[in-house]
Amino acid sequence: MTESVNGLVIVPITRLDDEWLCPWLDLYETSFPPEERTLVSFFLNILKGAYPDHVMLAGLYDQAFAALAYYTLIPEQRLAWFWYLAVAPALRGRGLGAALYRDMLARLPADTRAVLLEVERPDLAETAAQRAVRERRIALYRRLGARTLGGVHYLQ
């Protein structure tokens, strides 16, 4: 367990009976658009041991579930892919996302040479609210040192 300066305690989710799994899945389903999500069964298979290089984290604030993160290690290429990071809407703006991101970086093997992030393009948002969320995510990652790559398009 790791505690950040913002009071966020970060714990790995490693079992199907983990008490934080259901809140993690609920926040996951409400934070990301359907076209950006993978099937919930994939996460269940991670917890069954099918994908040992995949990491699911729960962020706890005041002893309650507050945030989620999921990333994949790609050891043969010394890469990490940060797929999902979300903070409960009522707790946004307190630095919890930044604390979780920094914790994820600290967990990476020392020889990791790059971290990949995927974010939804703001210009493709269907609503002003979606655009604002996407812009806020990109701004957070940039403040934390990430850079934007252009010309990369893929379908999940």
Beta strands, then each sheet from edge to edge (+ up, - down):
strand 1: 2-3
strand 2: 8-13
strand 3: 54-61
strand 4: 64-74
strand 5: 79-87
strand 6: 114-117
sheet 1: 1+ 2- 3+ 4- 5+ 6+
end
